[in-house]
């Protein structure tokens, strides 16, 4: 039987208006149990000289049913102790329903 890992989901949700009445966002975290973590492709690791200044860590997360209420675009996941994702808090204030 395959067993999953616990990962932490961090999303930003609409918060109360700030002191000036502008919309704000707050970070909301939730632990998700039994997530299958699949390592990404390793075909580009054969030559270290191609990437002397860094590397890319990719994981494919297979999240169990019951989390359909979330839109995972723009969120972060804490996988094996490291935060992964590419959102910026300011993007939420300048796009979508926060745009003025």
Beta strands, then each sheet from edge to edge (+ up, - down):
strand 1: 5-15
strand 2: 24-39
strand 3: 59-62
strand 4: 76-79
strand 5: 82-85
sheet 1: 3+ 2- 1+ 4- 5+
end
